[in-house]
Amino acid sequence: MATTFLKRQKEMKRLEKQREKAERRAQRKLANRAQREIPAEGASPAGNEAPITGAVAPSESAPQK
């Protein structure tokens, strides 16, 4: 009967290791997601570019004489 107990111990250890691995994966996923949400210093988020001050579009420039 000892083999059944050993098999159960082995299976429980395997399941515990699997749970720990899944938890580590979830933690990495959350860390990566949080890192992507924080933009790098000096960079603006995509689509929300800050306007350049002092620049005038060609269509808005003063007419040439």
N, C-alpha and C positions, 0 to 999 in steps of 0.2 A: 504494500500500500504506500510505501514511501515515494515511489515514482509519481503517483498521482499528486501528492503534496508538492514535490519538486516541480512538476509541470505547472501546477497552479502558481507557485512562487515565481517561476520563470515568466509565465504569462502576465502576472501582475506587474512585474518589473518592466516588461516590454510595454505594457499599457501606460505605466507611469512615465517612461522615457518618451513615449509618443505624445503624451499630454504636455510634457515640458517643452518638447520641440515645437509643438503647435503654439504654445504660449510665447516662446522666443520669436517665432515667425510673426505673430500678431504684434508684439512689441516693436519689431523692426519696421513693420508696415506702418504703425502709428507714428514712429519716429520719422520715417521717410515722408509721410503725408504732412506732418507738422513742418518739416524742413522745407518742403515745396511751397507751403502757404506763406512762409516768411520770405519776402523778396530780399535779394542781396543788397547790401548797402550801396546807395547811389543809383541803383537800377529801379526803373519804374515798372509796375506790373504791366503785362501785355494789354494793349488796348487803352490804357490810361496814361498815355505819354503826356508829360508836362509840356505846355507850349513854350517855344523859345521866345524870350522877351526881346523886343527890338527888331525882330525880323518881320518883313512885310512881304506878303505874297505878290508875285509879279502883276496880278490883275488889280491889286490895290495900290500900286505905286503911283506916284504923281505923274501926270502926262508929260511927255517929252515935248519941248518946243523947238 
